[in-house]
Amino acid sequence: GRTSKITRQGGGGARQWRQRRQAPQERLSVLTTPPNPEVEVALRTFVAEVGLAGAQRWTPLSGGVSCNTWRVDDGARTVCVKRALSKLNVADDWSAPVGRSLYEFRWFETARDITPGCAPAPLALDAERGLLAMEFLTEADHPLWKQQLLAGEVRVSTAEAVGGQLGTIHAATAGRADIAERFASDAIFFAL
């Protein structure tokens, strides 16, 4: 079988291990448009490897041209799974490395260490395939600021809260060599 490096978040930080991939036995539902059986198997295998073997319902979420995002429910818990796209969903031919998921995972870890609760908890990562699992945050409890602004809802308190958290994260990371090394992603930045 094929092995893939998976990083899981838990306890004292991310752990890495190698695990034999096994093709799911269940019949796959269509998760991708157009249907792509190889991607569907990778997604199902990923959620099984991170402890959601019984995942039954995948709900596509909106937002973004650089990834596919789903709410995944297995009856006991709900998580969010993102798949970075190598070819972005735009009219032009625009490609970007899927390894950028690694930096999103690291940002969640770093930001949450500085300002707990400011981002979803990262749960697992397959950087090679651009797959990221994270805590699912309900819109009822975590309204989307972009949607509020598009609806004409402008709240100074929201802008102050976001600015305060970003300022705190920036102040804690600016000028740090370890942070610069952890986020050495210039090639990805310029590709996007």
N, CA, C and O of each residue as an XYZ file, in Angstrom:
768
protein
N       0.808     -1.192      0.000
C       0.000      0.000      0.000
C       0.846      1.248      0.000
O       2.064      1.183      0.162
N       0.222      2.348     -0.176
C       0.875      3.645     -0.229
C       0.889      4.264      1.147
O      -0.078      4.128      1.897
N       1.968      4.942      1.493
C       2.007      5.643      2.770
C       2.022      7.129      2.519
O       2.481      7.591      1.474
N       1.525      7.870      3.472
C       1.515      9.323      3.390
C       1.778      9.863      4.775
O       1.341      9.277      5.765
N       2.475     10.956      4.855
C       2.787     11.569      6.136
C       1.602     12.421      6.574
O       1.198     13.351      5.876
N       1.057     12.093      7.727
C      -0.085     12.817      8.288
C       0.374     13.474      9.581
O       1.067     12.850     10.385
N      -0.003     14.713      9.781
C       0.280     15.407     11.026
C      -1.043     15.592     11.734
O      -2.014     16.059     11.139
N      -1.085     15.224     13.020
C      -2.291     15.409     13.824
C      -1.974     16.337     14.976
O      -0.875     16.317     15.530
N      -2.942     17.141     15.322
C      -2.810     18.042     16.450
C      -3.381     17.344     17.667
O      -4.439     16.720     17.598
N      -2.682     17.452     18.772
C      -3.237     16.883     19.993
C      -2.261     17.007     21.139
O      -1.046     16.978     20.943
N      -2.796     17.145     22.327
C      -1.973     17.190     23.522
C      -0.912     18.252     23.455
O      -1.220     19.443     23.417
N       0.356     17.829     23.441
C       1.471     18.761     23.507
C       1.935     19.274     22.167
O       3.035     19.819     22.081
N       1.163     19.130     21.130
C       1.566     19.658     19.838
C       1.363     18.632     18.744
O       0.809     17.558     18.978
N       1.810     18.969     17.561
C       1.594     18.096     16.409
C       2.446     16.844     16.528
O       3.608     16.903     16.929
N       1.853     15.713     16.175
C       2.577     14.450     16.115
C       2.581     14.008     14.667
O       1.638     14.288     13.927
N       3.636     13.317     14.258
C       3.693     12.815     12.893
C       3.879     11.315     12.937
O       4.577     10.797     13.808
N       3.260     10.614     12.004
C       3.444      9.191     11.912
C       3.197      8.744     10.482
O       2.636      9.480      9.671
N       3.625      7.528     10.190
C       3.349      6.910      8.898
C       2.311      5.832      9.126
O       2.392      5.076     10.093
N       1.357      5.764      8.256
C       0.295      4.798      8.405
C      -0.029      4.233      7.027
O      -0.065      4.972      6.043
N      -0.266      2.924      6.954
C      -0.610      2.299      5.688
C      -1.997      2.777      5.269
O      -2.948      2.723      6.048
N      -2.095      3.244      4.029
C      -3.383      3.699      3.501
C      -4.190      2.485      3.057
O      -3.665      1.589      2.396
N      -5.452      2.463      3.421
C      -6.349      1.422      2.974
C      -7.516      2.081      2.275
O      -8.099      3.043      2.776
N      -7.849      1.556      1.116
C      -8.977      2.106      0.377
C     -10.259      1.861      1.151
O     -10.466      0.754      1.647
N     -11.120      2.850      1.270
C     -12.382      2.654      1.976
C     -13.220      1.594      1.263
O     -13.205      1.506      0.036
N     -13.936      0.807      2.020
C     -14.754     -0.261      1.453
C     -16.116      0.258      0.987
O     -16.751     -0.338      0.117
N     -16.556      1.366      1.569
C     -17.891      1.869      1.254
C     -17.940      2.471     -0.153
O     -16.919      2.869     -0.713
N     -19.137      2.525     -0.699
C     -19.329      3.167     -1.992
C     -19.208      4.673     -1.795
O     -19.813      5.238     -0.884
N     -18.422      5.320     -2.656
C     -18.174      6.754     -2.505
C     -19.326      7.565     -3.064
O     -19.889      7.230     -4.107
N     -19.670      8.627     -2.369
C     -20.598      9.593     -2.932
C     -19.762     10.589     -3.723
O     -18.542     10.637     -3.572
N     -20.400     11.366     -4.548
C     -19.659     12.324     -5.359
C     -19.281     13.516     -4.486
O     -20.153     14.245     -4.012
N     -17.980     13.712     -4.273
C     -17.485     14.816     -3.461
C     -16.895     15.918     -4.327
O     -16.749     17.053     -3.874
N     -16.560     15.595     -5.549
C     -15.879     16.556     -6.407
C     -16.683     16.772     -7.676
O     -17.402     15.882     -8.130
N     -16.556     17.947     -8.234
C     -17.203     18.280     -9.495
C     -16.149     18.857    -10.426
O     -15.564     19.891    -10.101
N     -15.878     18.233    -11.577
C     -16.474     16.976    -12.015
C     -15.983     15.830    -11.138
O     -14.973     15.963    -10.447
N     -16.708     14.685    -11.164
C     -16.307     13.554    -10.317
C     -14.860     13.138    -10.566
O     -14.425     13.014    -11.711
N     -14.124     12.923     -9.479
C     -12.727     12.506     -9.555
C     -12.520     11.414     -8.505
O     -12.263     11.712     -7.339
N     -12.632     10.149     -8.920
C     -12.547      9.048     -7.953
C     -11.251      9.044     -7.143
O     -11.276      8.711     -5.958
N     -10.121      9.407     -7.750
C      -8.848      9.408     -7.016
C      -8.874     10.418     -5.873
O      -8.410     10.123     -4.771
N      -9.415     11.606     -6.130
C      -9.518     12.633     -5.091
C     -10.499     12.190     -4.007
O     -10.251     12.388     -2.818
N     -11.613     11.589     -4.426
C     -12.601     11.131     -3.450
C     -12.011     10.073     -2.519
O     -12.259     10.102     -1.313
N     -11.235      9.144     -3.068
C     -10.591      8.124     -2.235
C      -9.609      8.787     -1.275
O      -9.551      8.423     -0.101
N      -8.831      9.764     -1.765
C      -7.870     10.466     -0.899
C      -8.594     11.176      0.246
O      -8.138     11.136      1.389
N      -9.716     11.823     -0.057
C     -10.479     12.521      0.987
C     -11.040     11.549      2.012
O     -10.912     11.778      3.215
N     -11.652     10.480      1.560
C     -12.229      9.489      2.476
C     -11.134      8.841      3.331
O     -11.319      8.624      4.528
N     -10.003      8.538      2.708
C      -8.898      7.922      3.435
C      -8.364      8.877      4.492
O      -8.087      8.468      5.619
N      -8.220     10.145      4.133
C      -7.730     11.160      5.061
C      -8.623     11.253      6.290
O      -8.120     11.230      7.413
N      -9.935     11.358      6.105
C     -10.801     11.492      7.273
C     -10.800     10.212      8.108
O     -10.957     10.274      9.327
N     -10.629      9.065      7.474
C     -10.524      7.813      8.239
C      -9.252      7.817      9.076
O      -9.264      7.387     10.229
N      -8.152      8.302      8.497
C      -6.877      8.339      9.205
C      -6.885      9.293     10.385
O      -6.114      9.118     11.328
N      -7.736     10.287     10.343
C      -7.786     11.246     11.445
C      -8.932     10.954     12.409
O      -9.295     11.793     13.233
N      -9.499      9.745     12.294
C     -10.470      9.314     13.281
C     -11.920      9.510     12.925
O     -12.775      9.430     13.807
N     -12.236      9.763     11.672
C     -13.632      9.914     11.257
C     -14.007      8.801     10.282
O     -14.580      9.058      9.223
N     -13.680      7.574     10.648
C     -13.901      6.438      9.760
C     -15.362      6.270      9.378
O     -15.667      5.763      8.299
N     -16.260      6.687     10.243
C     -17.675      6.524      9.957
C     -18.292      7.714      9.261
O     -19.517      7.836      9.234
N     -17.487      8.596      8.697
C     -18.029      9.808      8.073
C     -19.088      9.443      7.042
O     -18.818      8.699      6.099
N     -20.270      9.960      7.222
C     -21.391      9.638      6.350
C     -21.844     10.812      5.495
O     -22.313     10.621      4.373
N     -21.707     12.022      6.017
C     -22.278     13.167      5.298
C     -21.215     14.229      5.040
O     -20.566     14.719      5.964
N     -21.054     14.569      3.779
C     -20.128     15.622      3.352
C     -20.974     16.749      2.782
O     -21.722     16.541      1.827
N     -20.865     17.937      3.358
C     -21.619     19.089      2.878
C     -20.640     20.120      2.339
O     -19.834     20.661      3.096
N     -20.698     20.402      1.026
C     -19.786     21.419      0.476
C     -20.068     22.786      1.097
O     -21.224     23.161      1.294
N     -19.009     23.519      1.402
C     -19.125     24.867      1.937
C     -18.657     25.845      0.878
O     -17.825     25.505      0.037
N     -19.182     27.043      0.913
C     -18.818     28.049     -0.075
C     -17.612     28.841      0.388
O     -17.183     28.753      1.538
N     -17.082     29.612     -0.540
C     -16.006     30.527     -0.193
C     -14.675     30.089     -0.747
O     -14.222     28.968     -0.516
N     -14.067     30.973     -1.468
C     -12.711     30.728     -1.924
C     -12.623     30.108     -3.300
O     -13.483     29.327     -3.710
N     -11.583     30.466     -3.993
C     -11.307     29.921     -5.314
C     -10.093     29.005     -5.284
O      -9.763     28.371     -6.286
N      -9.427     28.935     -4.131
C      -8.181     28.183     -4.051
C      -8.322     26.831     -3.358
O      -7.340     26.104     -3.208
N      -9.554     26.488     -2.931
C      -9.729     25.216     -2.224
C     -11.170     24.751     -2.334
O     -12.071     25.516     -2.676
N     -11.360     23.472     -2.034
C     -12.691     22.906     -1.796
C     -12.791     22.721     -0.292
O     -11.823     22.318      0.353
N     -13.953     23.013      0.266
C     -14.145     22.913      1.714
C     -15.459     22.202      1.989
O     -16.471     22.461      1.338
N     -15.429     21.292      2.975
C     -16.607     20.539      3.353
C     -16.804     20.530      4.855
O     -15.847     20.581      5.627
N     -18.044     20.467      5.248
C     -18.430     20.111      6.614
C     -18.586     18.593      6.581
O     -19.322     18.063      5.749
N     -17.897     17.893      7.483
C     -17.957     16.432      7.515
C     -18.545     16.003      8.853
O     -17.996     16.292      9.916
N     -19.685     15.299      8.774
C     -20.387     14.806      9.960
C     -20.298     13.286      9.984
O     -20.559     12.627      8.977
N     -19.929     12.732     11.136
C     -19.904     11.266     11.262
C     -20.900     10.767     12.298
O     -20.855      9.603     12.695
N     -21.786     11.631     12.733
C     -22.773     11.256     13.729
C     -22.353     11.601     15.145
O     -23.195     11.914     15.988
N     -21.051     11.544     15.412
C     -20.536     11.845     16.748
C     -19.895     13.227     16.806
O     -19.928     13.894     17.840
N     -19.317     13.645     15.700
C     -18.665     14.959     15.687
C     -18.677     15.533     14.284
O     -18.940     14.836     13.304
N     -18.388     16.813     14.216
C     -18.363     17.541     12.949
C     -17.023     18.235     12.830
O     -16.557     18.863     13.781
N     -16.402     18.126     11.670
C     -15.149     18.820     11.397
C     -15.258     19.510     10.043
O     -16.191     19.273      9.276
N     -14.296     20.353      9.776
C     -14.172     21.019      8.487
C     -12.944     20.431      7.791
O     -11.876     20.329      8.396
N     -13.092     20.048      6.529
C     -11.985     19.514      5.742
C     -11.797     20.409      4.524
O     -12.741     20.710      3.794
N     -10.541     20.828      4.326
C     -10.195     21.662      3.167
C      -9.224     20.901      2.274
O      -8.343     20.185      2.751
N      -9.402     21.070      0.989
C      -8.487     20.511     -0.001
C      -7.989     21.656     -0.868
O      -8.751     22.249     -1.631
N      -6.700     21.961     -0.742
C      -6.106     23.013     -1.564
C      -6.096     22.553     -3.019
O      -5.788     21.397     -3.309
N      -6.429     23.449     -3.917
C      -6.449     23.134     -5.338
C      -5.141     23.559     -5.993
O      -4.620     24.639     -5.713
N      -4.619     22.711     -6.858
C      -3.404     23.086     -7.591
C      -3.749     24.055     -8.720
O      -2.936     24.909     -9.073
N      -4.951     23.926     -9.287
C      -5.440     24.877    -10.285
C      -6.629     25.592     -9.666
O      -7.639     24.973     -9.333
N      -6.495     26.893     -9.519
C      -7.530     27.675     -8.857
C      -8.781     27.776     -9.717
O      -8.709     27.712    -10.944
N      -9.928     27.934     -9.063
C     -11.222     28.032     -9.748
C     -11.460     29.453    -10.252
O     -12.310     30.181     -9.740
N     -10.688     29.825    -11.267
C     -10.818     31.133    -11.911
C     -10.747     30.923    -13.419
O     -10.336     29.860    -13.885
N     -11.142     31.923    -14.167
C     -11.152     31.808    -15.628
C      -9.743     31.628    -16.194
O      -9.545     30.850    -17.127
N      -8.770     32.338    -15.638
C      -7.396     32.229    -16.117
C      -6.769     30.918    -15.663
O      -7.265     30.271    -14.740
N      -5.673     30.529    -16.318
C      -4.930     29.337    -15.912
C      -3.998     29.742    -14.781
O      -2.904     30.252    -15.024
N      -4.430     29.516    -13.542
C      -3.712     29.982    -12.363
C      -3.453     28.790    -11.450
O      -4.386     28.180    -10.928
N      -2.194     28.469    -11.267
C      -1.803     27.336    -10.441
C      -1.050     27.804     -9.206
O      -0.430     28.868     -9.197
N      -1.119     26.983     -8.166
C      -0.402     27.275     -6.917
C      -0.105     25.947     -6.220
O      -0.882     24.999     -6.338
N       1.010     25.871     -5.497
C       1.365     24.633     -4.802
C       0.352     24.277     -3.699
O      -0.055     25.141     -2.924
N      -0.049     22.992     -3.638
C      -1.003     22.576     -2.606
C      -0.347     22.500     -1.232
O      -1.044     22.413     -0.222
N       0.972     22.532     -1.181
C       1.689     22.514      0.096
C       1.396     23.710      0.971
O       1.839     23.758      2.119
N       0.659     24.676      0.454
C       0.315     25.861      1.253
C      -0.541     25.501      2.460
O      -0.625     26.274      3.415
N      -1.177     24.335      2.423
C      -1.972     23.885      3.577
C      -1.118     23.756      4.825
O      -1.604     23.960      5.937
N       0.157     23.417      4.645
C       1.074     23.324      5.780
C       1.152     24.656      6.515
O       1.150     24.684      7.746
N       1.221     25.749      5.780
C       1.364     27.068      6.398
C       0.055     27.533      7.038
O       0.075     28.256      8.034
N      -1.061     27.128      6.480
C      -2.336     27.436      7.118
C      -2.435     26.689      8.447
O      -2.852     27.265      9.452
N      -2.053     25.411      8.457
C      -2.028     24.614      9.684
C      -1.127     25.270     10.728
O      -1.509     25.414     11.890
N       0.077     25.669     10.301
C       1.023     26.314     11.221
C       0.488     27.651     11.730
O       0.691     28.004     12.891
N      -0.199     28.396     10.852
C      -0.748     29.681     11.286
C      -1.802     29.455     12.361
O      -1.815     30.160     13.370
N      -2.683     28.484     12.161
C      -3.689     28.180     13.177
C      -3.016     27.863     14.508
O      -3.427     28.377     15.549
N      -1.983     27.019     14.480
C      -1.275     26.670     15.720
C      -0.669     27.908     16.376
O      -0.850     28.141     17.571
N       0.045     28.692     15.587
C       0.752     29.866     16.111
C      -0.225     30.900     16.647
O      -0.059     31.395     17.762
N      -1.239     31.226     15.861
C      -2.207     32.245     16.273
C      -2.955     31.821     17.530
O      -3.168     32.634     18.429
N      -3.355     30.555     17.600
C      -4.092     30.068     18.773
C      -3.215     30.032     20.022
O      -3.717     30.202     21.133
N      -1.901     29.810     19.850
C      -0.996     29.864     21.003
C      -0.934     31.279     21.567
O      -0.807     31.465     22.777
N      -1.023     32.268     20.695
C      -0.920     33.667     21.102
C      -2.260     34.205     21.585
O      -2.335     34.871     22.618
N      -3.315     33.914     20.835
C      -4.662     34.394     21.138
C      -5.624     33.217     21.068
O      -6.249     32.995     20.031
N      -5.754     32.460     22.153
C      -6.615     31.273     22.132
C      -8.013     31.588     21.600
O      -8.622     32.600     21.947
N      -8.500     30.679     20.739
C      -9.845     30.828     20.203
C      -9.973     31.739     19.005
O     -11.079     31.925     18.499
N      -8.864     32.322     18.526
C      -8.963     33.273     17.412
C      -9.099     32.586     16.056
O      -9.377     33.251     15.057
N      -8.911     31.284     16.003
C      -8.988     30.537     14.751
C      -9.444     29.122     15.088
O      -9.373     28.700     16.243
N      -9.910     28.394     14.082
C     -10.291     26.998     14.347
C      -9.094     26.183     14.822
O      -7.958     26.459     14.436
N      -9.344     25.195     15.645
C      -8.279     24.300     16.085
C      -7.882     23.396     14.919
O      -8.743     22.729     14.344
N      -6.600     23.359     14.558
C      -6.169     22.449     13.497
C      -6.160     21.028     14.036
O      -5.684     20.788     15.146
N      -6.685     20.077     13.257
C      -6.801     18.702     13.725
C      -5.846     17.751     13.021
O      -5.266     16.871     13.656
N      -5.678     17.922     11.709
C      -4.810     17.017     10.959
C      -4.436     17.644      9.628
O      -5.121     18.530      9.116
N      -3.322     17.154      9.080
C      -2.780     17.707      7.845
C      -2.130     16.609      7.024
O      -1.403     15.771      7.558
N      -2.391     16.616      5.729
C      -1.631     15.846      4.747
C      -1.136     16.888      3.753
O      -1.803     17.178      2.760
N       0.049     17.452      4.029
C       0.577     18.558      3.224
C       0.845     18.132      1.789
O       0.694     18.927      0.863
N       1.240     16.889      1.607
C       1.535     16.387      0.264
C       0.313     16.479     -0.650
O       0.437     16.778     -1.837
N      -0.846     16.225     -0.092
C      -2.087     16.271     -0.879
C      -2.871     17.556     -0.658
O      -3.912     17.759     -1.282
N      -2.386     18.424      0.219
C      -3.077     19.684      0.466
C      -4.371     19.512      1.235
O      -5.327     20.256      1.013
N      -4.417     18.536      2.143
C      -5.620     18.263      2.919
C      -5.440     18.720      4.357
O      -4.418     18.440      4.984
N      -6.427     19.418      4.871
C      -6.376     19.984      6.208
C      -7.717     19.749      6.889
O      -8.767     20.069      6.333
N      -7.677     19.192      8.088
C      -8.889     19.041      8.897
C      -8.776     19.987     10.081
O      -7.718     20.124     10.696
N      -9.891     20.632     10.384
C      -9.909     21.591     11.486
C     -11.263     21.538     12.180
O     -12.230     20.962     11.682
N     -11.287     22.155     13.333
C     -12.527     22.301     14.080
C     -13.561     22.996     13.196
O     -13.237     23.941     12.476
N     -14.800     22.523     13.255
C     -15.873     23.177     12.517
C     -16.500     24.239     13.407
O     -16.921     23.947     14.526
N     -16.562     25.461     12.915
C     -17.161     26.569     13.659
C     -18.494     26.920     13.004
O     -18.543     27.210     11.809
N     -19.558     26.896     13.772
C     -20.871     27.200     13.208
C     -20.987     28.693     12.916
O     -20.435     29.530     13.630
N     -21.712     29.000     11.861
C     -21.917     30.406     11.513
C     -22.767     31.117     12.563
O     -22.639     32.327     12.751
N     -23.629     30.374     13.243
C     -24.450     30.972     14.302
C     -23.577     31.510     15.433
O     -23.859     32.568     15.995
N     -22.511     30.770     15.763
C     -21.616     31.194     16.840
C     -20.447     32.036     16.350
O     -19.839     32.772     17.128
N     -20.129     31.931     15.061
C     -18.987     32.640     14.473
C     -19.414     33.246     13.138
O     -19.060     32.723     12.082
N     -20.170     34.342     13.173
C     -20.654     34.947     11.931
C     -19.491     35.371     11.026
O     -18.428     35.775     11.498
N     -19.721     35.267      9.731
C     -18.695     35.642      8.759
C     -18.702     37.158      8.581
O     -19.701     37.744      8.163
N     -17.592     37.768      8.899
C     -17.484     39.220      8.812
C     -17.713     39.682      7.377
O     -18.382     40.690      7.148
N     -17.166     38.956      6.419
C     -17.337     39.319      5.011
C     -18.824     39.372      4.658
O     -19.266     40.303      3.985
N     -19.603     38.375      5.108
C     -21.031     38.361      4.826
C     -21.743     39.531      5.491
O     -22.656     40.120      4.913
N     -21.321     39.866      6.714
C     -21.916     41.013      7.399
C     -21.667     42.294      6.609
O     -22.573     43.107      6.423
N     -20.434     42.465      6.149
C     -20.096     43.674      5.388
C     -20.858     43.735      4.069
O     -21.357     44.792      3.683
N     -20.946     42.593      3.375
C     -21.685     42.557      2.113
C     -23.166     42.862      2.311
O     -23.826     43.392      1.418
N     -23.677     42.520      3.490
C     -25.081     42.798      3.811
C     -25.279     44.221      4.330
O     -26.398     44.607      4.667
N     -24.195     45.003      4.396
C     -24.292     46.378      4.880
C     -24.234     46.505      6.388
O     -24.473     47.587      6.924
N     -23.918     45.415      7.090
C     -23.793     45.447      8.546
C     -22.361     45.825      8.903
O     -21.452     45.000      8.814
N     -22.170     47.060      9.302
C     -20.840     47.536      9.667
C     -20.845     47.815     11.163
O     -21.532     48.715     11.646
N     -20.061     47.020     11.882
C     -19.981     47.169     13.333
C     -18.551     47.539     13.702
O     -17.625     46.772     13.436
N     -18.369     48.672     14.294
C     -17.055     49.118     14.729
C     -16.469     48.122     15.723
O     -15.263     47.875     15.716
N     -17.307     47.555     16.570
C     -16.825     46.604     17.576
C     -16.199     45.366     16.933
O     -15.231     44.818     17.461
N     -16.737     44.926     15.807
C     -16.158     43.773     15.106
C     -14.792     44.139     14.549
O     -13.832     43.385     14.705
N     -14.702     45.286     13.903
C     -13.414     45.734     13.354
C     -12.378     45.902     14.473
O     -11.215     45.537     14.301
N     -12.792     46.443     15.597
C     -11.872     46.602     16.730
C     -11.387     45.251     17.248
O     -10.207     45.093     17.560
N     -12.292     44.279     17.339
C     -11.931     42.950     17.841
C     -10.960     42.256     16.894
O      -9.959     41.684     17.327
N     -11.264     42.310     15.589
C     -10.374     41.694     14.596
C      -9.022     42.394     14.602
O      -7.981     41.738     14.622
N      -9.034     43.715     14.584
C      -7.788     44.476     14.610
C      -6.971     44.213     15.860
O      -5.745     44.113     15.799
N      -7.644     44.102     16.987
C      -6.948     43.820     18.246
C      -6.266     42.459     18.223
O      -5.123     42.325     18.660
N      -6.971     41.447     17.710
C      -6.370     40.115     17.641
C      -5.204     40.078     16.646
O      -4.154     39.507     16.937
N      -5.394     40.686     15.482
C      -4.305     40.720     14.496
C      -3.101     41.478     15.033
O      -1.959     41.070     14.822
N      -3.355     42.581     15.724
C      -2.265     43.351     16.318
C      -1.505     42.546     17.366
O      -0.278     42.610     17.436
N      -2.230     41.794     18.174
C      -1.607     40.948     19.202
C      -0.742     39.868     18.559
O       0.382     39.620     18.996
N      -1.274     39.225     17.515
C      -0.515     38.177     16.807
C       0.722     38.774     16.153
O       1.809     38.201     16.236
N       0.564     39.911     15.510
C       1.702     40.563     14.849
C       2.772     40.957     15.873
O       3.960     40.716     15.660
N       2.347     41.557     16.970
C       3.304     41.988     17.994
C       4.085     40.803     18.561
O       5.262     40.936     18.897
N       3.434     39.655     18.668
C       4.090     38.476     19.240
C       5.000     37.748     18.252
O       5.831     36.937     18.659
N       4.847     38.033     16.949
C       5.621     37.286     15.947
C       6.604     38.139     15.155
O       7.543     37.602     14.567
N       6.412     39.439     15.125
C       7.255     40.324     14.307
C       8.715     40.240     14.727
O       9.035     40.268     15.915
N       9.589     40.139     13.747
C      11.026     40.157     13.991
C      11.593     38.877     14.568
O      12.771     38.845     14.924
N      10.812     37.830     14.676
C      11.288     36.574     15.251
C      11.821     35.651     14.155
O      11.102     35.308     13.217
N      13.075     35.259     14.284
C      13.709     34.381     13.294
C      13.022     33.021     13.236
O      12.890     32.447     12.155
N      12.583     32.496     14.378
C      11.925     31.187     14.368
C      10.610     31.233     13.596
O      10.247     30.266     12.928
N       9.902     32.348     13.686
C       8.650     32.499     12.947
C       8.948     32.645     11.453
O       8.260     32.047     10.626
N       9.955     33.426     11.105
C      10.328     33.578      9.698
C      10.696     32.227      9.091
O      10.336     31.936      7.950
N      11.401     31.419      9.841
C      11.789     30.085      9.347
C      10.565     29.169      9.234
O      10.423     28.427      8.262
N       9.698     29.230     10.223
C       8.492     28.386     10.229
C       7.549     28.715      9.079
O       6.804     27.852      8.614
N       7.581     29.973      8.619
C       6.687     30.419      7.552
C       7.454     30.858      6.306
O       7.054     31.818      5.649
N       8.533     30.181      5.975
C       9.313     30.484      4.767
C       8.527     29.984      3.559
O       8.754     28.879      3.065
N       7.611     30.807      3.099
C       6.684     30.402      2.047
C       6.599     31.434      0.924
O       5.537     31.612      0.327
N       7.689     32.103      0.638
C       7.686     33.163     -0.372
C       7.226     32.673     -1.739
O       6.475     33.374     -2.419
N       7.658     31.487     -2.155
C       7.293     30.965     -3.481
C       5.777     30.783     -3.580
O       5.174     31.072     -4.614
N       5.176     30.305     -2.503
C       3.707     30.129     -2.499
C       3.017     31.474     -2.528
O       2.029     31.655     -3.239
N       3.536     32.428     -1.753
C       2.942     33.769     -1.730
C       2.926     34.374     -3.131
O       1.908     34.915     -3.561
N       4.044     34.286     -3.841
C       4.101     34.886     -5.176
C       3.275     34.106     -6.192
O       2.798     34.690     -7.165
N       3.092     32.791     -5.989
C       2.239     32.008     -6.885
C       0.778     32.417     -6.743
O       0.009     32.361     -7.702
N       0.408     32.828     -5.533
C      -0.979     33.244     -5.313
C      -1.158     34.711     -5.640
O      -2.261     35.242     -5.514
